[in-house]
Amino acid sequence: GAVVSQHPSWVICKSGTSVKIECRSLDFQATTMFWYRQFPKQSLMLMATSNEGSKATYEQGVEKDKFLINHASLTLSTLTVTSAHPEDSSFYICSAMQGSGADTQYFGPGTRLTVL
Amino acid sequence: RKEVEQDPGPFNVPEGATVAFNCTYSNSASQSFFWYRQDCRKEPKLLMSVYSSGNEDGRFTAQLNRASQYISLLIRDSKLSDSATYLCVVNPTDSWGKFQFGAGTQVVVTP
């Protein structure tokens, strides 16, 4: 149980385009999902907390207008990188918590974004 | 000071040997701790949770020392497949769910 999927697993795009990444909890309902970014040889950095039915909470330094998050259902959260630039190239990982009060996060397989 | 600190390694371990490494955390109010394993270019996968003094799962043993604010992970009888980066993760009580990640400890098990 507790499987989280992400789509796409990798994407290459031109500078200036927008990229949408989907995160789904396959066998449980996730009221809270998290979006992380990881650069090579660095740890995961939390970008935002996504709550179903409400606005996402962004970490300091993360532009909410650039990284649009939508958590429309209990099993789906999306991250849209708008007007992507080469510096946005990174490994984006989502995670989901299984129900309120839970404290274990299950991670999706990640999306590797390369912006040319 | 980082919220969660780990020795980056690498720890080079002969197959069959035992390896142990620590992780220190700064938030004394933290209640739950985790060890995740991350393979190169993959997502973190939960290895074990640590809530009280420790936890053991097969060849893996985690210990929690609240007084000194560190958790440790010990791997016995190391296998080649244990080669990975081990992430220490803290779930702080005052911002529940906003995991704090260590940068990871790399373990390389050699034949």
Chai-1 contact restraints between the chains, C-beta under 6 A:
chainA,res_idxA,chainB,res_idxB,connection_type,confidence,min_distance_angstrom,max_distance_angstrom,comment,restraint_id
A,S43,B,F101,contact,1.0,0.0,6.0,A-B,restraint_1
A,S43,B,A103,contact,1.0,0.0,6.0,A-B,restraint_2
A,L44,B,F101,contact,1.0,0.0,6.0,A-B,restraint_3
A,I93,B,E43,contact,1.0,0.0,6.0,A-B,restraint_4
A,D103,B,S32,contact,1.0,0.0,6.0,A-B,restraint_5
A,D103,B,N91,contact,1.0,0.0,6.0,A-B,restraint_6
A,F107,B,E43,contact,1.0,0.0,6.0,A-B,restraint_7
A,F107,B,P44,contact,1.0,0.0,6.0,A-B,restraint_8
A,P109,B,E43,contact,1.0,0.0,6.0,A-B,restraint_9
A,G110,B,E43,contact,1.0,0.0,6.0,A-B,restraint_10
